[in-house]
Amino acid sequence: MSNPNFQPRPRAAPHEPEPAADLTSEQIARWAERIADGRDEFPADLGEPDRSVLADAVRVRLRDRLVRHVARAIAGRLARVDAPDAQE
């Protein structure tokens, strides 16, 4: 008798090695700086391994800039609150 709820197990896809990255870490860093600065666009023809690494590098730079900006804004407000009034 066959089980009406039986579902065959999906077969694992054969593992395909990732293509080798073409860009060096120095090239990724320089390109990420340019993209984060708005001086260059994200390349459309970049291979997947490099695309992921570059996207992560740009993301890190933009996040770090945002964190520094917020920290400076908070520090500036705290400095104004702590500063003695010039009118007294």
MDAnalysis code that builds the backbone (N, CA, C; Angstrom):
import MDAnalysis as mda
import numpy as np

u = mda.Universe.empty(264, n_residues=88, atom_resindex=np.repeat(np.arange(88), 3), trajectory=True)
u.add_TopologyAttr("name", ["N", "CA", "C"] * 88)
u.add_TopologyAttr("resid", np.arange(1, 89))
u.add_TopologyAttr("resname", ["MET", "SER", "ASN", "PRO", "ASN", "PHE", "GLN", "PRO", "ARG", "PRO", "ARG", "ALA", "ALA", "PRO", "HIS", "GLU", "PRO", "GLU", "PRO", "ALA", "ALA", "ASP", "LEU", "THR", "SER", "GLU", "GLN", "ILE", "ALA", "ARG", "TRP", "ALA", "GLU", "ARG", "ILE", "ALA", "ASP", "GLY", "ARG", "ASP", "GLU", "PHE", "PRO", "ALA", "ASP", "LEU", "GLY", "GLU", "PRO", "ASP", "ARG", "SER", "VAL", "LEU", "ALA", "ASP", "ALA", "VAL", "ARG", "VAL", "ARG", "LEU", "ARG", "ASP", "ARG", "LEU", "VAL", "ARG", "HIS", "VAL", "ALA", "ARG", "ALA", "ILE", "ALA", "GLY", "ARG", "LEU", "ALA", "ARG", "VAL", "ASP", "ALA", "PRO", "ASP", "ALA", "GLN", "GLU"])
u.atoms.positions = np.array([
    [0.836, -1.190, 0.000],
    [0.000, 0.000, 0.000],
    [0.878, 1.250, 0.000],
    [0.475, 2.189, -0.745],
    [1.248, 3.425, -0.781],
    [0.617, 4.442, 0.165],
    [1.467, 5.251, 0.735],
    [1.045, 6.284, 1.668],
    [0.589, 7.498, 0.859],
    [-0.664, 7.968, 1.033],
    [-1.149, 9.118, 0.250],
    [-0.430, 10.416, 0.643],
    [0.184, 10.472, 1.826],
    [0.875, 11.680, 2.276],
    [2.360, 11.662, 1.936],
    [2.813, 10.613, 1.281],
    [4.229, 10.479, 0.961],
    [4.655, 11.536, -0.049],
    [5.748, 12.195, 0.291],
    [6.341, 13.157, -0.632],
    [7.818, 12.813, -0.759],
    [8.306, 12.694, -1.955],
    [9.719, 12.354, -2.106],
    [10.601, 13.486, -1.589],
    [11.747, 13.118, -1.048],
    [12.702, 14.116, -0.555],
    [13.326, 14.836, -1.740],
    [13.457, 16.155, -1.606],
    [14.117, 16.876, -2.703],
    [15.596, 16.499, -2.742],
    [16.121, 16.384, -3.922],
    [17.535, 16.071, -4.080],
    [18.355, 17.334, -3.913],
    [19.474, 17.178, -3.268],
    [20.372, 18.314, -3.097],
    [20.988, 18.666, -4.442],
    [21.038, 19.938, -4.696],
    [21.651, 20.393, -5.942],
    [23.142, 20.119, -5.875],
    [23.735, 19.733, -6.968],
    [25.182, 19.506, -6.937],
    [25.898, 20.806, -6.603],
    [26.906, 20.689, -5.771],
    [27.645, 21.873, -5.330],
    [28.511, 22.391, -6.468],
    [28.266, 23.635, -6.818],
    [29.073, 24.266, -7.849],
    [30.020, 25.239, -7.171],
    [31.281, 25.159, -7.470],
    [32.226, 26.081, -6.832],
    [31.951, 27.517, -7.258],
    [32.175, 28.410, -6.326],
    [32.004, 29.832, -6.621],
    [33.080, 30.272, -7.608],
    [32.733, 31.119, -8.555],
    [33.764, 31.628, -9.451],
    [34.779, 32.456, -8.663],
    [35.983, 32.441, -9.101],
    [37.044, 33.175, -8.405],
    [36.789, 34.674, -8.486],
    [37.118, 35.361, -7.424],
    [36.965, 36.811, -7.397],
    [38.055, 37.445, -8.253],
    [37.682, 38.480, -8.976],
    [38.629, 39.156, -9.858],
    [39.282, 40.362, -9.192],
    [38.621, 40.972, -8.225],
    [39.132, 42.194, -7.606],
    [39.932, 41.878, -6.346],
    [40.986, 42.628, -6.143],
    [41.773, 42.478, -4.921],
    [41.071, 43.226, -3.797],
    [41.483, 42.968, -2.579],
    [40.861, 43.663, -1.441],
    [41.140, 45.159, -1.504],
    [42.294, 45.548, -2.035],
    [42.602, 46.969, -2.184],
    [41.677, 47.625, -3.207],
    [41.416, 46.934, -4.307],
    [40.497, 47.457, -5.325],
    [39.083, 47.575, -4.766],
    [38.658, 46.580, -4.015],
    [37.333, 46.627, -3.385],
    [37.242, 47.843, -2.467],
    [38.283, 48.058, -1.656],
    [38.278, 49.170, -0.699],
    [38.210, 50.518, -1.420],
    [39.007, 50.674, -2.461],
    [38.996, 51.953, -3.194],
    [37.659, 52.189, -3.890],
    [37.127, 51.135, -4.508],
    [35.857, 51.267, -5.212],
    [34.721, 51.527, -4.223],
    [34.758, 50.876, -3.083],
    [33.724, 51.084, -2.065],
    [33.737, 52.530, -1.574],
    [34.931, 53.099, -1.391],
    [35.029, 54.507, -0.981],
    [34.405, 55.416, -2.024],
    [34.727, 55.167, -3.292],
    [34.190, 56.008, -4.366],
    [32.674, 55.912, -4.445],
    [32.147, 54.708, -4.305],
    [30.694, 54.519, -4.381],
    [30.020, 55.164, -3.173],
    [30.585, 54.959, -1.990],
    [30.010, 55.548, -0.775],
    [30.058, 57.074, -0.825],
    [31.098, 57.630, -1.467],
    [31.215, 59.079, -1.605],
    [30.280, 59.642, -2.674],
    [29.720, 58.763, -3.508],
    [28.864, 59.217, -4.595],
    [29.654, 59.629, -5.825],
    [30.949, 59.281, -5.865],
    [31.795, 59.644, -7.005],
    [31.756, 58.601, -8.102],
    [31.136, 57.462, -7.849],
    [31.071, 56.391, -8.840],
    [29.788, 55.615, -8.619],
    [29.356, 54.879, -9.639],
    [28.157, 54.059, -9.535],
    [28.543, 52.609, -9.317],
    [27.622, 51.852, -8.755],
    [27.857, 50.429, -8.563],
    [27.903, 49.772, -9.937],
    [28.947, 49.004, -10.234],
    [29.084, 48.418, -11.579],
    [28.042, 47.346, -11.843],
    [27.450, 47.398, -13.012],
    [26.404, 46.442, -13.369],
    [26.974, 45.116, -13.846],
    [28.201, 45.120, -14.332],
    [28.768, 43.912, -14.930],
    [29.732, 43.161, -14.017],
    [29.657, 43.401, -12.724],
    [30.551, 42.759, -11.763],
    [30.039, 41.367, -11.426],
    [30.932, 40.397, -11.348],
    [30.551, 39.024, -11.023],
    [30.026, 38.906, -9.602],
    [29.291, 37.848, -9.327],
    [28.603, 37.692, -8.044],
    [29.529, 37.713, -6.817],
    [30.635, 37.002, -6.790],
    [31.449, 37.079, -5.565],
    [31.928, 38.500, -5.290],
    [32.405, 39.183, -6.327],
    [32.876, 40.557, -6.144],
    [31.727, 41.499, -5.828],
    [30.570, 41.271, -6.435],
    [29.398, 42.118, -6.196],
    [28.997, 42.080, -4.720],
    [28.973, 40.892, -4.142],
    [28.596, 40.748, -2.735],
    [29.616, 41.403, -1.817],
    [30.885, 41.176, -2.104],
    [31.948, 41.754, -1.269],
    [31.926, 43.273, -1.369],
    [31.757, 43.790, -2.573],
    [31.716, 45.240, -2.757],
    [30.484, 45.846, -2.085],
    [29.347, 45.219, -2.224],
    [28.125, 45.722, -1.587],
    [28.299, 45.761, -0.067],
    [28.912, 44.725, 0.498],
    [29.157, 44.711, 1.941],
    [30.113, 45.833, 2.350],
    [31.156, 46.056, 1.557],
    [32.128, 47.105, 1.871],
    [31.482, 48.486, 1.814],
    [30.641, 48.722, 0.822],
    [29.942, 50.007, 0.721],
    [28.990, 50.169, 1.910],
    [28.275, 49.118, 2.237],
    [27.334, 49.145, 3.359],
    [28.048, 49.491, 4.663],
    [29.205, 48.893, 4.897],
    [29.973, 49.160, 6.124],
    [30.404, 50.621, 6.171],
    [30.896, 51.139, 5.059],
    [31.341, 52.537, 5.041],
    [30.177, 53.493, 5.300],
    [29.039, 53.255, 4.658],
    [27.885, 54.136, 4.864],
    [27.364, 54.042, 6.295],
    [27.323, 52.837, 6.842],
    [26.874, 52.669, 8.226],
    [27.820, 53.388, 9.189],
    [29.130, 53.236, 8.983],
    [30.100, 53.893, 9.858],
    [29.978, 55.405, 9.787],
    [29.745, 55.926, 8.601],
    [29.564, 57.378, 8.462],
    [28.314, 57.846, 9.190],
    [27.250, 57.091, 9.085],
    [26.015, 57.450, 9.774],
    [26.213, 57.424, 11.284],
    [26.893, 56.402, 11.780],
    [27.144, 56.302, 13.219],
    [27.976, 57.490, 13.685],
    [29.028, 57.846, 12.937],
    [29.857, 59.000, 13.322],
    [29.045, 60.291, 13.296],
    [28.188, 60.445, 12.285],
    [27.361, 61.650, 12.186],
    [26.423, 61.774, 13.394],
    [25.763, 60.691, 13.742],
    [24.844, 60.709, 14.882],
    [25.616, 60.961, 16.173],
    [26.778, 60.327, 16.329],
    [27.577, 60.519, 17.532],
    [28.024, 61.974, 17.668],
    [28.427, 62.588, 16.571],
    [28.838, 64.002, 16.620],
    [27.664, 64.907, 16.959],
    [26.496, 64.595, 16.406],
    [25.315, 65.409, 16.701],
    [24.955, 65.312, 18.179],
    [25.017, 64.111, 18.727],
    [24.711, 63.931, 20.158],
    [25.760, 64.636, 21.000],
    [27.030, 64.483, 20.641],
    [28.102, 65.142, 21.399],
    [27.944, 66.656, 21.339],
    [27.553, 67.179, 20.188],
    [27.349, 68.618, 20.067],
    [26.221, 69.113, 20.952],
    [25.138, 68.364, 21.018],
    [24.033, 68.759, 21.896],
    [24.426, 68.678, 23.360],
    [25.150, 67.625, 23.717],
    [25.594, 67.495, 25.106],
    [26.562, 68.607, 25.477],
    [27.418, 69.007, 24.560],
    [28.369, 70.089, 24.828],
    [27.631, 71.404, 25.035],
    [26.557, 71.630, 24.268],
    [25.783, 72.870, 24.438],
    [25.054, 72.877, 25.767],
    [24.586, 71.726, 26.213],
    [23.870, 71.641, 27.482],
    [24.833, 71.862, 28.643],
    [26.047, 71.334, 28.522],
    [27.036, 71.452, 29.593],
    [27.736, 72.792, 29.623],
    [27.737, 73.526, 28.518],
    [28.445, 74.791, 28.436],
    [27.734, 75.841, 29.290],
    [28.512, 76.636, 30.040],
    [27.873, 77.713, 30.836],
    [27.301, 78.781, 29.889],
    [26.196, 79.349, 30.284],
    [25.569, 80.381, 29.463],
    [26.446, 81.612, 29.391],
    [26.559, 82.174, 28.224],
    [27.365, 83.390, 28.033],
    [26.660, 84.605, 28.592],
    [25.353, 84.548, 28.823],
    [24.600, 85.692, 29.287],
    [24.690, 85.881, 30.782],
    [25.129, 84.883, 31.528],
    [25.164, 85.006, 32.996],
    [26.336, 85.820, 33.449],
])
